[in-house]
Amino acid sequence: MGPIFSVDAELSKNAQNLVFARNGTGKSFLSRAFRYLDLHRQGKDVSKAAFYLVSDESVDAKGSFSFSRGTNALGTLSLEKPGDIVTANVSDTIFHVFSEDFVHDELRDRQYVINGEIENQIAVDSSNIELKDTQEELKKAQEAEQAADAKLRSQLDTAKVESLVEKAGINKNLSEYRRLNLENLLELFSEKPDVPEKTFVSILSDLDSLKSIPAEPVYPETLDLVGSEDIDLKALEKCLQKVTSPSSVSEEIKKKIDAHHGFYETGTQIIQDEHRTTCPFCEQGITAPDPKTIIDAYVSYFADEEEKHKKELRAYFSKLNQKDSSLKEIETQLTRQKSRYDELKHYVPSKKDVEIADGEAALKNARAAISAIKSTLEHKAKTLVSAHSLPAEDLAAHLATINEIIEDNNTKIAELTSAVEKADDERKALQRKACDVFVQEFAINGWFEIEALRNLHKAVQSKQKELIDLEKAAPSTNARDRVADTFELLLKEFFAEKYVFDRKNFVLKRGDKEMERGPHRTLSDGEKTAIAFCYFVACIHRKVASNSDYRKLFLVFDDPITSMSYDFVFSIAQTLKNLNISDQGEVSINPAKIDGNKNRRPDLLVLTHSSYFFNISRTNSVIKKDATFSFYKDGSTHKLVHLHSYVAPFEQQLEHVYRVANGDDPDHATGNAIRQVLEAVGRFCRPDKSHDLSNFITFLAGDQGFQIKSVLINSLSHGTYYDETPSPDDLKLACEEAIAVVERFAIGQLELLKKTG
């Protein structure tokens, strides 16, 4: 098989054995032979076994493999390459093989998506009537719960379409609508809810109102504020307080002027400005003594303080009349504003209860204050010799009240206008509210069914707990459950809570989150190896048909660690040491459970090329020391010998490279030996320049002047197939270059070889 032409070897009588073999020795072909026995027992195709196992150098293209305990052959393979003839036989043994082939087929090819298609049931060896009865009772309880759940769910789904989609016009993509499911309803209402303040029917009415908004609505206008700066009440107060002595002009002339004040004031002004000698109205002469005396009296009166005081009073009176007129206009505008607002607001549910003021009382008070001031002005004009005060009515306060009303109305009008223009936003808000009220009313109307479903759920939980308690004594007969149990156990041992297994969906998660990039892009190479190891152990449940089969398991490990998984070497070694399986199929890594009777360590054959792992396993009694071996080539045959001390592979690899450099023929292990020698020299002699082999080779080329054909540093191990391999001459040259590096950095190693050579 592969590089193994002939081997006839015997392991120890212990149930667990450990074999060290240098890369290229052929251990991976041994593990592949075990895997074909495993596949054969599972009823899978093994027709390619001869092609992948028989060496190309085999004279007759045939091969055979037999693994026995005493005289009892546990498994045999007869292989003929011509015709792909494979004859396989497996006795009462269940081989379970961890190898590169297992990792590729079960995990890597599936991008580390765990296969949850496990349907086999594991028969218990003694009937468990109570367990089966409880399982049946649980099944009935679940069926009753599922029926009630399906009925209530159907009612909810139908009702929400009829009410929310068809009547309320809600888009099914609305988030509140999507959340309307039975799970959220049950979580939302632990107790029967109260009747909502606003019913679903009233919300539908509001939605209908929004639909009725006119295409071109008549918006109420906003109003300007009433100005108060045109009437200086403090100055007016002073004017009323001022005392003015009467003019010396006769009362008769005063009466005439007061009766037609504007006429006389204009005429007098024209005469003064134009120095006229005739009356500006009748064109009669005014220079004669009689008319001149009268006109002089007019001029004298308009120049007196009495007339000036009255003129000031008349100006205030005029402004008050103007203010009174403006308030009448504002009264009309406020009335029209309120009418339009009240008409439009009924289309917008959020504004239909909002009121704006018509300002009637405030306007009435302001106009009354104006009237009182005007009356005071009239009285003052008749009695300038007396001081008067403003009336008690506070015109400024009344005008401020009117302005507050106008500002408040303007704000509400702007909000209504915006609401009309953004009616779609309000429609969506109402639809969201409709969802909330709908589910609340549905819960009220269907509370009896909801409580019944909850009681059924409690019954299911009770039966599940009862079944769990029983299953602690009798593990599940479902292989899928047992795989999940074991996988969870080992993942927690290796990764704590970093990686967890979702047993329901058979998905590996990082913490409580899905690996969005997929496990194959998230996990490191070392983590992949550790997870593959855990999954492999968990998969023993897929191989058994009954509890009694667990004693038939024979586990074969081909390099349970790789160079990428050294972080997990102790966890893997400890697991192999403490792994035990009960007669009921419970897998444990608790060493206290191992009793050799009901809880036994499974049969193990561990093959490794890692001296580090071998030494750790030997030191920590993972495998007893009398069951540790070395597998190596001796001429045309292979041998298996006890190893009674630690493995120092560097010496063997250096010796191989040295002999090839000095004339021996290279073989398939030469490339890997070159790589291992260079890695060791770099790690121990120049650790500052050898974070990895590529760094060391770069250092050699740059600082030391060496030229290393790194393309030849291949492991050619683990039974990997290569379309092309380096030629013997290239390998010999690479060996010479590697020896030159050793001479430069570790000459003492070569001196020892020469002395023993």
C-alpha positions in Angstrom: 0.0 0.0 0.0 1.6 3.2 -1.1 5.2 3.1 0.1 4.6 0.0 2.3 5.6 -3.1 0.4 5.5 -5.5 3.3 4.8 -5.3 7.0 3.9 -7.9 9.5 3.8 -6.3 12.9 2.1 -6.7 16.3 0.7 -4.0 18.6 0.4 -4.3 22.3 -2.5 -6.1 24.0 -3.7 -2.8 25.4 -6.9 -1.4 24.0 -5.1 1.9 23.2 -1.9 2.0 21.0 0.2 4.9 19.8 2.5 4.7 16.7 5.0 7.3 15.6 6.0 7.3 11.9 8.0 9.9 10.0 6.2 11.7 7.1 6.3 9.6 4.0 6.5 6.3 5.9 3.0 5.2 4.9 0.9 5.7 8.0 -1.7 7.7 6.0 -2.1 4.7 3.7 -2.7 2.5 6.8 -5.4 4.9 8.0 -7.0 4.9 4.6 -7.2 1.2 4.6 -9.0 1.4 8.0 -11.3 4.0 6.5 -12.2 1.7 3.6 -13.1 -1.0 6.1 -15.2 1.7 7.8 -16.9 2.7 4.5 -17.5 -1.0 3.6 -19.3 -1.6 6.9 -21.5 1.4 6.2 -22.5 -0.1 2.9 -20.7 2.7 0.9 -18.8 2.4 -2.4 -15.2 1.2 -1.9 -14.5 0.3 -5.5 -11.7 2.9 -5.7 -9.8 1.4 -2.8 -7.3 -0.5 -5.0 -6.6 2.6 -7.0 -5.9 4.8 -4.0 -4.1 2.2 -1.9 -2.0 -0.1 -4.1 1.5 1.3 -4.8 2.3 2.2 -8.4 5.5 0.1 -7.9 3.6 -3.0 -7.0 4.8 -5.8 -9.4 1.4 -7.4 -9.9 -0.7 -4.3 -9.0 -2.2 -6.1 -6.0 -2.3 -5.5 -2.3 -3.8 -6.9 0.8 -4.5 -5.6 4.3 -5.5 -7.6 7.4 -6.0 -6.3 11.0 -6.6 -9.0 13.6 -7.0 -9.5 17.3 -5.3 -12.8 18.0 -6.5 -15.2 15.4 -9.7 -13.2 14.8 -9.5 -10.9 11.7 -11.3 -7.7 12.6 -11.1 -6.5 9.0 -9.5 -7.5 5.7 -8.9 -5.9 2.3 -7.9 -7.7 -0.9 -7.0 -5.3 -3.7 -6.4 -5.6 -7.4 -5.8 -2.5 -9.5 -6.7 -4.1 -12.8 -10.4 -4.0 -12.9 -10.7 -2.2 -9.6 -11.4 -5.4 -7.8 -11.9 -4.9 -4.1 -12.9 -7.6 -1.6 -13.5 -6.3 1.9 -14.6 -8.1 5.1 -15.3 -6.7 8.5 -16.2 -8.8 11.5 -18.1 -7.7 14.6 -16.1 -4.5 14.7 -17.0 -0.9 14.0 -14.1 1.1 12.6 -14.3 4.9 13.0 -11.4 6.6 11.3 -10.2 10.2 11.7 -8.1 11.2 8.8 -7.6 13.8 6.1 -10.2 11.9 4.1 -12.8 12.2 6.9 -12.1 15.9 7.3 -12.4 16.4 3.5 -15.6 14.4 3.0 -17.5 15.4 6.2 -16.4 19.0 6.7 -14.1 20.7 4.3 -16.1 19.7 1.2 -19.2 21.0 3.0 -17.4 24.3 4.0 -17.7 23.2 7.6 -21.5 23.1 7.5 -22.4 20.3 9.9 -24.5 17.6 8.3 -27.7 17.3 10.3 -29.3 14.6 8.1 -29.0 11.9 10.7 -32.0 9.6 10.8 -30.9 6.4 12.4 -32.4 5.4 15.7 -30.3 3.6 18.3 -32.2 0.6 19.8 -32.1 0.3 23.6 -31.1 -3.1 24.8 -33.8 -3.3 27.4 -37.3 -2.0 26.8 -38.2 1.2 28.6 -41.9 1.3 28.8 -42.1 4.4 31.0 -39.9 6.3 28.6 -42.0 5.2 25.6 -45.3 6.1 27.4 -44.0 9.5 28.2 -42.8 10.0 24.7 -46.3 9.1 23.4 -47.9 11.4 25.9 -45.6 14.2 24.9 -46.4 13.5 21.2 -50.2 13.8 21.9 -49.7 17.0 23.9 -47.6 18.5 21.1 -50.2 17.5 18.5 -53.0 19.2 20.6 -50.8 22.3 21.0 -50.0 22.3 17.3 -53.6 22.0 16.4 -54.7 24.8 18.7 -51.7 26.9 17.6 -52.5 26.4 13.9 -56.2 27.3 14.4 -55.4 30.5 16.4 -52.7 31.4 14.0 -55.0 30.9 11.0 -57.6 33.1 12.6 -55.1 35.8 13.3 -53.7 35.7 9.8 -57.2 35.8 8.2 -58.4 38.6 10.5 -55.4 40.8 9.9 -55.7 40.5 6.1 -59.4 41.3 6.2 -59.2 44.1 8.7 -55.8 45.7 8.1 -55.1 45.1 4.4 -58.6 45.1 2.9 -60.3 47.6 5.2 -57.5 49.8 6.4 -55.5 49.6 3.2 -52.3 48.7 5.0 -49.2 47.6 3.0 -48.1 44.2 4.1 -44.5 45.5 4.2 -45.3 47.9 7.0 -43.1 46.8 9.9 -45.9 46.9 12.5 -48.0 44.6 10.2 -45.1 42.2 9.7 -44.7 41.9 13.5 -48.3 40.8 13.8 -47.8 37.1 14.5 -49.0 34.7 17.1 -45.6 34.6 18.9 -45.5 38.3 19.4 -49.1 38.4 20.5 -48.5 35.8 23.2 -45.4 37.6 24.4 -47.2 41.0 24.4 -50.2 40.0 26.5 -49.5 37.9 29.5 -52.9 39.1 30.9 -56.1 40.0 29.1 -55.7 43.6 27.9 -58.0 46.5 28.6 -60.3 47.9 25.9 -58.4 50.5 23.9 -59.3 54.1 24.3 -59.7 54.4 20.5 -61.4 51.5 18.8 -60.5 50.0 15.5 -63.8 51.2 13.9 -63.0 54.8 14.9 -59.5 54.5 13.3 -61.1 53.3 10.1 -63.4 56.3 10.2 -60.4 58.6 10.6 -58.7 56.9 7.6 -61.8 57.5 5.5 -61.7 61.1 6.5 -58.2 61.4 5.2 -59.3 59.9 1.9 -61.9 62.7 1.6 -59.5 65.7 1.7 -60.3 67.9 -1.4 -57.9 68.0 -4.2 -57.5 71.8 -3.7 -58.5 72.5 -0.1 -59.3 76.0 1.0 -56.8 76.9 3.7 -57.6 79.5 6.4 -55.4 82.6 6.1 -53.0 83.7 8.7 -53.4 87.2 10.1 -51.0 90.0 10.9 -50.7 91.2 14.4 -52.5 94.3 15.7 -50.0 97.2 16.0 -50.1 99.3 19.1 -47.1 101.5 18.5 -49.2 104.1 16.6 -51.0 105.1 19.8 -48.6 106.3 22.5 -50.7 105.8 25.6 -48.1 107.4 27.9 -48.1 110.5 25.7 -51.9 110.5 25.6 -51.9 110.3 29.4 -49.7 113.4 29.5 -52.0 115.2 27.0 -55.0 114.5 29.2 -53.2 115.7 32.3 -52.0 118.9 30.7 -53.9 122.1 31.7 -54.3 124.9 29.1 -55.7 128.4 29.6 -58.5 129.5 27.3 -57.8 131.7 24.3 -58.8 135.4 24.4 -60.7 134.9 21.2 -64.4 135.3 21.6 -66.5 132.3 22.3 -68.6 133.0 19.2 -65.5 132.6 17.0 -64.5 129.5 18.9 -67.9 128.0 18.3 -67.6 128.7 14.6 -64.2 127.2 14.4 -65.1 124.1 16.4 -68.2 123.6 14.2 -66.1 123.8 11.0 -62.6 123.4 12.2 -61.1 122.1 9.0 -62.7 124.9 6.9 -61.4 127.7 9.0 -58.0 126.1 9.6 -57.4 125.7 5.9 -58.6 129.2 5.0 -56.5 130.8 7.7 -53.4 128.9 6.6 -53.8 129.9 2.9 -54.2 133.6 3.9 -51.1 133.4 6.0 -49.0 131.5 3.5 -49.9 133.4 0.4 -50.4 136.9 2.0 -53.7 137.1 0.1 -55.8 140.3 0.2 -59.0 138.5 -0.9 -60.8 135.6 0.8 -59.6 132.3 -0.7 -63.1 131.0 -0.9 -65.4 133.9 -2.0 -62.7 136.2 -3.5 -64.0 139.3 -1.5 -61.5 141.8 -0.2 -60.3 141.2 3.3 -58.2 144.4 3.9 -61.2 146.4 5.2 -61.2 146.9 8.9 -64.2 144.6 9.6 -63.2 141.5 7.8 -59.5 142.0 8.7 -60.4 142.1 12.4 -62.3 138.8 12.1 -59.6 137.1 10.2 -56.9 138.3 12.6 -59.0 136.7 15.3 -59.0 133.4 13.4 -55.2 133.6 13.0 -54.7 134.5 16.6 -56.9 131.5 17.8 -54.9 129.0 15.7 -51.7 130.3 17.2 -53.0 130.0 20.8 -52.2 127.0 23.1 -55.8 126.1 23.4 -56.1 125.3 19.7 -52.7 123.4 19.8 -53.9 121.3 22.7 -57.2 120.6 21.0 -55.4 119.6 17.8 -53.3 117.1 19.7 -56.5 115.7 21.2 -58.1 115.5 17.8 -55.0 113.5 16.5 -55.4 110.9 19.2 -59.1 110.7 18.5 -58.4 110.1 14.8 -55.9 107.3 15.6 -58.4 105.7 18.0 -61.0 105.7 15.2 -58.5 104.1 12.9 -57.7 101.4 15.5 -61.4 100.8 16.0 -61.9 100.3 12.2 -58.9 97.9 12.1 -60.4 95.9 14.9 -63.7 95.6 13.0 -61.7 94.3 10.0 -59.8 91.8 12.3 -63.1 90.6 13.7 -64.3 89.8 10.2 -61.0 88.1 9.4 -61.0 86.0 12.6 -64.6 84.9 11.9 -63.7 83.8 8.3 -60.5 82.2 9.6 -62.3 80.1 12.1 -65.0 79.0 9.6 -62.4 77.8 7.1 -60.3 76.1 9.8 -63.4 74.2 11.2 -64.4 73.1 7.8 -60.9 71.7 6.9 -59.9 70.2 10.2 -62.6 67.5 10.0 -60.6 65.8 7.2 -57.6 65.4 9.5 -58.2 63.1 12.5 -55.3 64.5 14.5 -56.7 68.0 14.2 -60.4 67.5 14.4 -60.6 68.3 18.1 -58.4 71.4 17.8 -60.2 74.7 18.2 -59.1 78.2 17.2 -60.6 81.4 18.8 -62.7 84.0 17.0 -61.5 86.6 19.6 -65.0 88.0 20.1 -64.5 88.8 23.8 -61.0 90.3 23.4 -62.2 92.4 20.5 -65.2 93.6 22.4 -63.1 94.6 25.4 -60.6 96.4 23.2 -63.3 98.4 21.4 -64.9 99.2 24.7 -61.5 100.6 25.9 -61.2 102.7 22.7 -64.7 104.1 23.2 -63.9 105.0 26.8 -60.7 106.8 25.8 -62.5 108.7 23.0 -65.2 109.8 25.4 -62.5 111.0 27.8 -60.8 112.9 24.9 -64.1 114.7 24.0 -64.6 115.7 27.6 -61.0 116.9 27.9 -61.5 119.1 24.7 -64.3 120.9 26.4 -62.5 121.4 29.7 -58.8 122.1 28.9 -58.4 123.9 32.2 -58.9 120.6 34.1 -56.5 117.5 34.3 -58.0 114.2 33.2 -56.8 110.6 33.4 -57.1 107.6 31.1 -60.0 105.4 31.9 -59.5 102.1 33.8 -59.8 99.9 30.7 -56.3 98.8 29.7 -56.2 99.1 25.9 -52.7 97.8 25.6 -53.5 94.6 27.6 -56.6 94.0 25.4 -54.5 94.5 22.2 -51.9 92.0 23.6 -54.6 89.5 24.2 -55.9 89.8 20.6 -52.3 89.3 19.3 -51.9 86.2 21.5 -55.1 84.8 19.9 -53.8 85.7 16.4 -50.4 84.1 17.1 -52.0 80.9 18.5 -54.4 80.7 15.6 -51.6 81.2 13.1 -49.6 78.4 14.7 -52.6 76.0 14.6 -53.3 77.0 11.0 -49.7 76.2 10.0 -49.9 72.8 11.7 -53.2 72.0 10.0 -51.9 73.1 6.6 -48.8 70.9 7.1 -51.0 68.0 8.3 -53.1 68.3 5.1 -50.1 68.5 2.9 -48.5 65.5 4.7 -51.7 63.5 5.0 -49.8 60.4 3.9 -47.7 60.6 7.1 -50.8 60.8 9.2 -52.3 57.9 7.2 -49.3 55.8 8.0 -49.4 56.8 11.7 -53.0 55.8 11.8 -52.3 52.5 10.1 -49.6 51.8 12.7 -52.1 52.6 15.4 -54.6 50.4 13.7 -52.2 47.5 13.9 -51.7 48.0 17.7 -55.5 48.3 18.3 -56.3 45.4 16.0 -54.0 43.0 17.9 -55.3 44.3 21.3 -59.0 43.8 20.2 -58.1 40.4 18.7 -56.6 39.3 22.1 -59.7 40.5 24.0 -62.1 38.7 21.6 -59.9 35.5 21.5 -58.7 35.4 25.1 -60.4 32.1 25.8 -58.5 30.4 22.9 -55.2 32.2 23.9 -55.5 30.9 27.5 -56.3 27.4 26.2 -53.2 27.5 23.9 -51.0 28.6 26.9 -52.3 25.7 29.0 -51.5 23.3 26.2 -48.0 24.8 26.0 -47.6 24.3 29.7 -48.7 20.7 29.4 -46.1 20.1 26.6 -43.4 21.7 28.8 -44.3 19.6 31.7 -44.2 16.4 29.6 -40.9 17.5 28.1 -39.4 18.0 31.5 -40.7 14.6 32.6 -39.1 13.1 29.5 -35.8 14.9 30.0 -35.6 13.5 33.6 -36.3 10.0 32.3 -33.7 10.4 29.4 -31.0 11.3 31.9 -31.2 7.6 32.9 -31.9 6.5 29.4 -30.2 8.6 26.6 -32.2 9.5 23.5 -32.5 6.7 21.0 -32.2 9.4 18.3 -28.6 9.4 16.9 -29.0 13.0 15.9 -29.6 14.0 19.5 -26.6 12.0 20.7 -24.3 13.5 18.1 -25.5 17.0 19.2 -24.9 16.2 22.9 -21.4 14.9 22.4 -20.5 17.7 19.9 -21.7 20.4 22.4 -19.8 18.7 25.3 -16.5 18.7 23.3 -16.9 22.2 21.9 -17.3 23.6 25.3 -14.2 21.7 26.5 -12.2 23.1 23.6 -13.6 26.6 23.1 -15.7 27.5 26.2 -18.4 29.8 24.8 -16.5 31.1 21.8 -18.1 28.5 19.4 -21.4 26.9 20.2 -23.6 24.4 18.4 -27.2 25.2 17.6 -28.5 21.7 17.9 -31.9 22.5 16.5 -30.6 23.8 13.2 -27.3 21.9 13.4 -25.3 25.1 12.8 -22.0 26.1 14.3 -22.1 29.6 15.7 -19.6 32.1 17.0 -21.1 32.8 20.5 -24.8 33.5 19.8 -24.3 34.8 16.3 -24.3 33.2 12.9 -21.0 33.2 11.0 -22.0 35.5 8.2 -18.9 34.6 6.1 -19.5 31.0 6.8 -17.4 28.7 9.1 -14.9 27.9 6.4 -13.9 31.6 6.1 -14.2 32.4 9.8 -12.4 29.6 11.5 -8.6 29.4 11.6 -6.9 26.3 10.4 -6.1 25.2 13.9 -9.7 25.8 15.0 -10.9 23.7 12.0 -8.7 20.8 13.1 -10.0 21.0 16.7 -13.6 21.2 15.5 -13.1 18.3 13.1 -11.7 16.3 16.0 -14.7 17.1 18.2 -17.1 16.3 15.4 -15.4 13.0 14.6 -15.8 11.8 18.2 -19.5 12.9 18.1 -20.1 10.9 14.9 -19.5 7.6 16.7 -23.3 7.7 17.3 -23.9 7.6 13.6 -22.1 4.2 13.4 -24.1 2.3 16.0 -27.5 0.6 15.7 -27.9 -0.3 19.4 -26.3 0.5 22.7 -24.4 -2.8 22.6 -22.6 -1.6 19.5 -20.6 1.0 21.5 -18.4 -1.8 22.8 -17.6 -2.7 19.2 -16.1 0.7 18.3 -12.5 0.8 17.2 -11.3 4.4 16.8 -8.3 5.1 14.4 -6.7 8.6 14.5 -4.3 9.6 11.7 -2.5 12.7 13.1 -5.2 14.2 15.4 -3.1 17.4 15.4 -1.4 19.3 12.6 1.2 22.1 12.7 -1.7 24.5 12.5 -3.4 23.1 15.6 -0.7 23.1 18.2 -2.7 25.4 20.4 -5.1 22.5 20.9 -2.5 19.7 21.4 -3.1 19.4 25.2 -6.9 19.5 24.8 -6.8 16.7 22.1 -4.3 14.6 24.2 -6.4 15.1 27.3 -9.6 14.2 25.5 -8.0 11.0 24.1 -6.8 10.1 27.6 -10.2 10.6 29.3 -12.6 9.7 26.5 -15.1 7.1 27.8 -18.4 5.7 26.6 -21.1 4.1 28.8 -23.1 1.1 27.9 -26.0 3.4 27.3 -24.0 5.4 24.8 -23.2 8.5 26.9 -19.8 10.0 25.9 -17.9 11.6 28.6 -14.4 13.1 29.2 -14.7 12.9 33.0 -11.9 10.5 34.1 -13.8 9.7 37.3 -16.4 7.8 35.3 -14.0 5.4 33.8 -14.5 2.0 35.6 -13.6 -0.5 32.8 -17.1 -2.0 33.2 -20.1 0.2 32.4 -17.9 3.1 31.4 -15.0 2.1 29.2 -12.3 3.8 27.2 -12.8 2.8 23.5 -10.2 0.9 21.5 -7.8 3.4 20.0 -5.1 3.3 17.4 -3.3 6.7 17.1 -0.9 7.3 14.3 1.2 10.5 14.3 4.2 12.0 12.7 4.4 14.7 15.4 7.2 14.1 17.9 5.7 16.8 20.1 2.3 15.1 20.3 3.9 11.7 20.7 6.1 12.8 23.6 3.2 14.7 25.3 0.9 11.6 24.9 3.6 9.3 26.3 4.6 11.7 29.2 0.9 12.2 30.3 -0.1 8.6 29.9 -2.6 9.2 27.2 -1.3 5.9 26.0 0.6 3.5 28.3 4.3 3.5 27.6 4.4 -0.2 26.7 1.9 0.6 23.9 4.0 3.2 22.1 5.7 2.3 18.8 7.8 3.5 16.0 6.9 2.6 12.4 9.7 2.8 9.9 11.1 1.5 6.7 13.9 -1.1 6.8 15.0 -1.9 3.3 12.1 -3.4 1.4 10.0 -4.0 4.4 8.4 -1.9 7.2 8.8 -2.6 10.9 7.0 -1.7 14.1 9.1 -1.6 17.2 8.5 -0.4 20.8 9.6 3.1 21.6 10.8 3.3 25.1 12.0 6.9 25.0 11.0 10.2 23.5 11.1 10.8 19.8 13.8 13.2 18.3 12.8 13.3 14.7 15.3 16.1 13.7 18.2 13.7 14.0 16.5 11.2 11.7 15.6 13.8 9.2 19.0 15.4 9.2 20.6 12.0 8.7 18.4 11.3 5.7 19.1 14.7 4.1 22.9 14.3 4.8 23.0 10.8 3.2 21.0 12.0 0.1 23.4 15.0 -0.2 26.3 12.4 -0.1 25.0 9.9 -2.6 21.9 8.1 -1.4 18.8 8.1 -3.5 16.1 10.5 -2.4 12.5 9.2 -1.8 9.1 10.6 -1.3 10.0 11.7 2.3 13.0 13.8 1.2 11.2 17.0 0.5 9.5 17.0 3.9 12.8 16.2 5.7 14.5 19.2 4.0 11.7 21.4 5.2 11.8 20.1 8.7 15.6 20.5 9.0 15.5 24.1 7.7 12.6 24.9 10.1 14.5 23.4 13.1 17.7 25.3 12.3 15.9 28.6 11.8 13.8 28.1 15.0 16.8 27.3 17.3 19.7 29.2 15.7 18.0 32.3 14.3 14.6 32.6 15.9 14.6 36.4 15.3 14.6 35.7 11.5 12.3 32.6 11.4 8.7 33.5 12.2 8.0 31.0 9.5 10.1 29.1 6.9 9.5 31.7 4.2 11.0 34.4 6.5 14.1 32.2 7.2 14.7 31.5 3.5 14.4 35.2 2.7 16.9 36.0 5.5 19.3 33.3 4.0 19.0 34.8 0.6 19.4 38.4 1.6 21.8 38.4 4.6 23.7 35.2 4.1 24.0 34.8 0.3 22.2 31.4 0.2 19.9 30.4 -2.6 17.3 27.9 -1.4 15.0 26.3 -3.9 12.0 26.7 -1.5 9.6 25.3 -4.1 11.0 21.9 -3.3 10.2 22.2 0.4 7.2 20.0 0.2 6.0 17.5 2.8 4.8 14.8 0.3 3.0 13.4 3.3 -0.5 12.4 4.5 -1.0 10.3 1.4 -1.4 13.5 -0.7 -1.4 13.0 -4.5 0.8 15.1 -6.7 0.6 15.4 -10.5 4.3 16.1 -10.6 7.1 15.6 -8.1 10.6 17.1 -8.0 13.3 15.1 -9.9 15.9 13.1 -8.0 18.6 15.6 -9.1 16.6 18.6 -7.9 16.0 16.9 -4.5 19.7 16.0 -4.3 20.6 19.7 -5.0 18.1 20.9 -2.4 19.7 18.5 0.2 23.1 19.8 -0.5 21.8 23.4 0.0 20.1 22.4 3.2 23.4 20.8 4.5 25.2 24.0 3.7 22.8 25.9 5.9 23.4 23.4 8.7 27.2 23.8 8.3 26.8 27.5 8.7 24.5 27.5 11.8 24.7 24.1 13.4 28.0 22.4 12.4 28.1 20.3 15.6 25.1 18.3 14.4 26.9 17.3 11.3 30.0 16.4 13.3 27.9 14.0 15.4 26.5 12.4 12.2 30.0 11.9 10.8 31.2 10.2 14.0 28.3 7.8 14.0 28.3 7.4 10.2 
